[in-house]
Amino acid sequence: MTGRLIRKKKDNSDSPSNTTKVKKIAIVGLPNTGKSQVFNNLTGEYTLVANYPLTTVEMKRTRCEIGGEPYEVIDTPGLHCLYIHSEEELIVRDMIFKELPDIIIQCIDANQLKQSLTLTADLLELGIPMVISLNAIDETARKGVWIDSDGLSRLLGVPVVESITVNGLGTRELKGAISKARRGKWSLRYGKIIGNGISAIESELPADASFKRKIAVLLLLDDPFLADYLRAEYGEEKVAQLKKEVNRVRRQFRGNVGRVLNNKRSRWVDDIAENTTRKQKITSGEFSKTFGRLSRHPVFGLPILAFFLVTTYLLVTHVAGYLDVKLSALLLDPTIEFVERLFGAEDGSIRSQFWYDFLVGHYGILTLGLFNAIVTILPILSVFFLMFGFLEDIGYIPNLCVLTKRVFSRIGLTGKSVMPLVLGFGCKTMATLTTSGLRSRKEKFIAVYLIAFAIPCSAQMGIDMAIFGRIGIKAFMIGYGALALIELCAGLALNKIIKEEERSDFMQELPAIRFPRPKAIVTKTYYRLYWFLKEAIPIFIIAAAALFLFDKTGILDLTKTLMSPIVEGWLGLPRDIVDVLLLAAARHEAAAGLTLRMVDAGELNYVQCIVTVVITTMFVPCFANVVAMCKQMGVKTGVAMAVAINMSSFILAGILNWILIFTIGRWVL
C-alpha cells in the first residue's frame, strides 16, 4: 500500500465565490529529512512516514488553512540538489520550475546539515521566499552537536525553525514563520569570467523566463535533463542558441567550469556549517552506531535478520491467532446463528437455501467476503504491521539493503536497485515505482520483474506466516526458502539473458538507528489497516459474490474440471484450490485468507500447504502492481512480464510439489 491521504473535508477555496488566491507551499529536502511528517503536521492529514529514504515516491497535495490563509501544500520526493540525478528529483524540479510555488519549506535533518546546505544554495538562487525546518535537533544535542539556528537564519536570510517533527514540536512556530517567509541572501560569487558568462546566458533566455540565473548555472554544469525542459518550453531553436552561448562561455574559461562552480559552492557550505555548528567530545549514541554496523555485517547481520523474522512469525502465529478466535466468537458465530434463525424452519431445515448460501455459505458474501477480511485477515495484519512499522522506524530497512546487496549483485542488481527490492516486502506497487530512478534499463527490468515475481507484500507475508504457523516453523523455512531460491534463479537467468549495460554505483543512505515512538507506530498501523479495509472489503465481497454466482451457474465446477489436470495432477492440490487462484486474481490477501481457512478445516496437508503459499505468492501480480510495471517498462513489456510470471508460477510450483513429495512427503503425508 502506497502512502495515501485521508481527506477530512472538501476545500472550497477555488470556488467562484472565493476569490482569495491559494498560495502554494512546496516542502522539499533530502530523502528522509521529515518532509512527509511536516506535511502531516501542517495539514492535519496523514501520509506514510518511515525512517528510510524513498518513503515518498510521488508528490502529494492537499488544501488547508494556515494562519487563516488558504494554501495548497505539496509533499515531494527527496531532492539532493537542482542538478538532477534521477527521475524522482526531476519531478520535483519540474514542479518548481513550472508551478512557481509561492513559498518553499526546506526540511533539514540537523544530522545532515552540510549535505542539506548544498540544496539550500540552489534554492536560495531561485529567489523564492523560504522557510527552513531544522529537524531532529534532539538527536544532535544527544551527540553533543549544537546548531545555532538564529545564526543560520542571519547567514541565509530566511526564517529557521527548530523542530522535532515526530513529536509535532515546532509545528506552531513553523506555521507562524510561513507568513514571514522571505527571499534569502545570495552571497556566493563564482568570479568575474564565470559571472559574466552566467549573465550572458541569462540574456539569451526569453524575457518571461523564470529562474534565469539558476538555469544558466545548470546549463554550465551540463545538467542531463535541462535541455528537454527548455525544448518543451521555448523550442529547439532557442535551445540551440543557448548551447552555442554556453560553449562560448566555456571556451573563454581556461579551467573546468563545472569543477569551479562546485568548489565554490562546497566552500560556501563549509563556511556556513562551520559558523553555525559547535561540537563536544562525548560518547553517546554508540549503541545506535554499533547496532547499525552489526545489522549490515555479512556474518552478524544474518542472526539479527533471523531474530526479527522469527519474532514476527511467533507474534503472528500466537497473538494474531488469539485475536482471530476472539473476533470469531464476537462477530462471526453470532452472525451465522442469526442467519440460521432468520432462514431456519422448525424442523431444522433451511427455508431459503439460496439466500442462506449467499450470505453465510461456502461462498457467502459475509463468511468469505466481509468476515474473511475482518475476522481472519485483520488480526494478522494488525500484528504484522505493528512489527513492520517498528522495523521501519528504527531505521533497520536501509541496513538490510546493505546486508543483502552482496546477494543482489550476483543477479545483475547493484546500486539503487537494492532498496526497491527490499521495499517490495512492504508494498510491491510502491517498490516498483521507486525503480524509476534506475538509469540502466537492464537493471530496471530485473528489479521490476523480481519485485512482481516471488516477493510477498507485507499483507500477504503476514497471512502466510499465520498459515505456516498452523503447521510449524519448518514449513515456513521450506516455503520461503523455496521462494528465495526461485527469486535468485530468476535473477541469474535474467542477468544472463539481457544484454549487459552500465550499472549504477552502490550508494545507500543510512539513517541513524532511532528508538521508535509507539504512538507513531500505532498511528501508521491504524492508517494501513484503514486503507486495507477501505480497499479490500468491497473487493472481498464482490469476489465472494462472483464465486457464488459461478458456483450456482456451474461455471466454477466446469473451471475446476478443466484445470484439474494441472491443479490435481501437476500441482498435487485439491480441486478447491481453484477458488484460491481465482481470488488471487482479485486480491492476494483474499486468496491467503481462504487458504488459511482451508488449512484450519484440514483440507490441505503439509506439502499442499507449502505449494499453495508458493504459487499464490508468485501468481498474478495485483492490478496496481501491473499498472506500475507498465508505467515503468511500457505497456507491452509490463503485460509480457505478467504473462511470463503466471506461466512460471505453475511450472515452478509443480516442480516444487514433486520435489517435496519425493523428499519429505513420505514422513508428513
HELIX and SHEET records of a PDB file:
HELIX    1   1 LYS A   35  THR A   43  1                                   9    
HELIX    2   2 GLU A   87  GLU A   99  1                                  13    
HELIX    3   3 ALA A  110  GLN A  112  5                                   3    
HELIX    4   4 LEU A  113  LEU A  126  1                                  14    
HELIX    5   5 ILE A  137  ARG A  142  1                                   6    
HELIX    6   6 SER A  149  LEU A  156  1                                   8    
HELIX    7   7 THR A  165  ASN A  167  5                                   3    
HELIX    8   8 THR A  171  ILE A  178  1                                   8    
HELIX    9   9 LYS A  192  GLU A  204  1                                  13    
HELIX   10  10 LYS A  212  LEU A  220  1                                   9    
HELIX   11  11 LEU A  226  TYR A  234  1                                   9    
HELIX   12  12 GLU A  236  GLN A  252  1                                  17    
HELIX   13  13 VAL A  257  THR A  276  1                                  20    
HELIX   14  14 GLU A  286  SER A  295  1                                  10    
HELIX   15  15 GLY A  301  LEU A  314  1                                  14    
HELIX   16  16 LEU A  315  ALA A  320  3                                   6    
HELIX   17  17 GLY A  321  LEU A  327  1                                   7    
HELIX   18  18 SER A  328  LEU A  332  3                                   5    
HELIX   19  19 ASP A  333  PHE A  343  1                                  11    
HELIX   20  20 GLN A  353  VAL A  360  1                                   8    
HELIX   21  21 ILE A  365  LEU A  370  3                                   6    
HELIX   22  22 PHE A  371  PHE A  371  1                                   1    
HELIX   23  23 ASN A  372  ILE A  377  3                                   6    
HELIX   24  24 LEU A  378  ILE A  394  1                                  17    
HELIX   25  25 TYR A  396  PHE A  408  1                                  13    
HELIX   26  26 SER A  409  ILE A  411  5                                   3    
HELIX   27  27 GLY A  415  SER A  417  5                                   3    
HELIX   28  28 VAL A  418  LEU A  423  1                                   6    
HELIX   29  29 LYS A  428  LEU A  433  1                                   6    
HELIX   30  30 THR A  434  GLY A  437  5                                   4    
HELIX   31  31 ARG A  441  PHE A  453  1                                  13    
HELIX   32  32 SER A  458  ILE A  471  1                                  14    
HELIX   33  33 ILE A  473  ILE A  497  1                                  25    
HELIX   34  34 PRO A  518  THR A  553  1                                  36    
HELIX   35  35 ILE A  555  SER A  564  1                                  10    
HELIX   36  36 PRO A  565  TRP A  570  3                                   6    
HELIX   37  37 ILE A  577  ALA A  586  1                                  10    
HELIX   38  38 HIS A  588  ASP A  600  1                                  13    
HELIX   39  39 TYR A  606  MET A  618  1                                  13    
HELIX   40  40 PHE A  623  MET A  633  1                                  11    
HELIX   41  41 VAL A  635  THR A  663  1                                  29    
HELIX   42  42 GLY A  665  VAL A  668  1                                   4    
SHEET    1   A 6 LYS A  60  ILE A  66  0                                        
SHEET    2   A 6 GLU A  69  ASP A  75 -1                                        
SHEET    3   A 6 LYS A  23  GLY A  29  1                                        
SHEET    4   A 6 ILE A 103  ASP A 109  1                                        
SHEET    5   A 6 MET A 130  ASN A 135  1                                        
SHEET    6   A 6 VAL A 160  GLU A 162  1                                        
SHEET    1   B 2 VAL A 145  ILE A 147  0                                        
SHEET    2   B 2 THR A 277  LYS A 279 -1                                        
END                                                                             
